[in-house]
Amino acid sequence: MANTTTIAAGPTFSLQHRVTERYQTLGRAGISTLRQHQPHTLFFTPAAPTLRRRFSPSIGIYHQIGHSFSDGTFDRVMCSSTVEGADKLSTDQSRVSRLVNRGCKLIGCGSAVPALKVSNDDLAKIVDTNDEWISVRTGIRNRRVLSGKDNLTDLAAEAARKALEMAEVDPNDIDLILLCTSTPEDLFGSAPQIQKALGCKSNPLAFDITAACSGFMLGLVSAACYIRGGGFKNVLVIGADALSRYVDWTDRGTCILFGDAAGAVVMQACDIGEDGLFGFDLHSDGEGQRHLNASIKENEIDHAFGTNGSVIGFPPKGSSYSCIQMNGKEVFRFAVRVVPQSIEAALENAGLPGSKIDWLLLHQANQRIIDGVATRLEVPSERVISNLANYGNTSAASIPLALDEAVRSGKVQAGHVIAAAGFGAGLTWGSAILRWG
């Protein structure tokens, strides 16, 4: 007897997937798991209740899915479709079949950093530390810090322009801007200001995503969902943070770690055969928030009002965010445990073996974490991307910043497969298996 499984497929429609008993292991692996049982048939039904009342067409997709890799191998993609009751399909309903065969790919990247460079020796002048102590424990030697008239929005816009230039995409052709940041320059979000700075006359939607050091990974997956399920063509994903504004510069346990930067990528719609996001894995655990946070706090003194309020506790005191609080040992243990598991899950969801990975690109938090994850995944050091020594932990900017440098230096080339992972406050973590170009 056939079973029915429903898979979310973006904001536009849902997928109703009929499978026989032998395909019951589909689970989170999604369509990619079925690559092991090719050929196969998928049946989709539009989700809108009003459409269901009129008719319930099925779209049969008979296909074999695969990928093209940097070593020259390619699993051929073959797609065809049949639609029952096609003569009754409206424009919106026929759009479903077009989205089923929609993929996404990365076609441009860019980055920007502040001019001010702060070395370990510079830090040693204001806090009890030294270059050897910092570099041995973290791998960091320098970091960039916003100063003077610098601001995060300008950095993000500069990184975005470089990404658009590489992608050869005009700002007016951008459909969506996602700013991944935990340090916006406006409480209500900074993404619309980037849209303004880029001069996007078409007024594309722009909004912030807050997930700390995992933010960029969530941005990538969100962009893919908007493209695959919403019909968007070009999405700009930016990771930008200025954690220096929330660092206690007298605490040598945290002030040595963080820097400011911005990085961006352009993700573009493509045919399913060119799809460059093979699989992903995302998680969060609020129990771990106590190990890494910058919580809101009431100001000790508030002179705006006296003590004669008619209601106790009102008006409320002014508030602000505390400096970054971190239990380094616990965060280290968390990262080396969950990141390899997440990458392995993303590989399984993609239906790929670890041997297909050309590069390992992790959030640049600590070199010992990067080395530990690479060792567990048996990825040799020459296939690990790291620029931590020059920039420190730049939170949501770290992955696109490192990617941009690797692409522009010729290290990462078109067709290379990258296993990327972010992890940090929340606690949040996530990974994706993607192809560049």
C-alpha positions, 0 to 999 in steps of 0.5 A: 500500500502506498504511503503519502509524505508532505514536504515543504517546498517554499512559500508558494506550494507544498509537495505531496509525495507518494512513495512505496514501502521501499522509499519509507526512509525518505525523511529529512534527506528529501528528494536527494535520498531518492537518487539512490533508487532511480528512476522514480516518480513524484506527484505534486498537488497545488496547496491552495484550498481554493484550487483544490475545490476546483480540481486536483491535478497531478504533475508526474516528474520522471527523472534521474538526478545527479551533480557535476563535480570538479573531477569531471564526473557527472550524473545526468539529469533527465526531467519530463512531466505530464499534467492531468487536466492540463487544459484546466490549469490557470497561469498560477497553477502551471507555475507550480510545474516550472518551480519544481524544476528550479535550482539555484547557484552562487555566481558572485562574491565580494567582501570589505573590511575596516581600514584599522588593523589591530594586532595582538601586540596592540592588544597587549598594550591595553590588556594583560596578554601577548601575541604568543598567548593569543596565537597559540590558543586561537590562531588569531594575529590581527583583526579589523575594527570599525573606527572614525566615520566607518560604519557597518552599512557602508561595509556591507554595501561595498561587499555587495557591490563587489559581488554584483560586479563579479556576478554581472548583475545590475542592482535593479535586477536584485529581487531580495536582499538578506542582511545576516547580522546581529549588530545592525545600526538600526534596531529595526534592521539595516538591510533597507539602507543597503538597498538604498545605498545600492540604488535599487530602483525596483525597491526589492524587499530587504530585511535582516536575519539574526542568527549570530555566527550561523547567520550567513548559513541561514541566509543561504538556505533562505535565499534558496527557498525564495528562489526554488519556492517563490520564483525569485531570480537574483538574491543578494545574501550579505553577512556583516557584523561589528562585534567590536561594539559589544566587546569588553576590551578589558576582558582578555578572554573575549576581546582577543577574538573578535573583528569587524567585516562584511561579505556577500554573495549573489545567488541566482535561479537556474535549471535544476541540472545546474543546481548548486545547493545540494543539501543542508542541515540547520539547528538551534538549542536555546539551552546553550544560550547561557554559554554565549550571549549579549543580553539586554539589561536595564540601565542602573540610572535613568534620569529621564523620569523621577520616582513619582510615577503613578504605577510602580515600575513605570515608565520602564528604565532605559535599557541596552545590550551587555558586552559579549559573555562567553564560556569559551570551553563550553563553546569549544566543546559544542562546536567540535561536537555538532559541526562534524555531525551537521556536515555529515547530515548535510552530505547524507541529505545531498546524497554525496560521499565526503570524498566529493568535497573539494573544500571545507569552509567553517565559520572562522572562530578558532583555529583549534576548532577548525583543525578539530573538525577537519580531523574528524571529517578526515579532510586534509589541511590543504583542503581547509580554507582559513583566514582567521589569522588576519581577521579574527572572528567576524561572526556572520561575515566570516564565511563569505569573507573567507570564500571571497578571498579564496575565489579571488586568489584562484583557490576555489574555482568554478565547479568546486564543491564546498562543505560550509558550516556556521555555529555560534550564539543562540546556540545555533549551527548549520551546514550546507554542501554547495558548488561554486559557480 
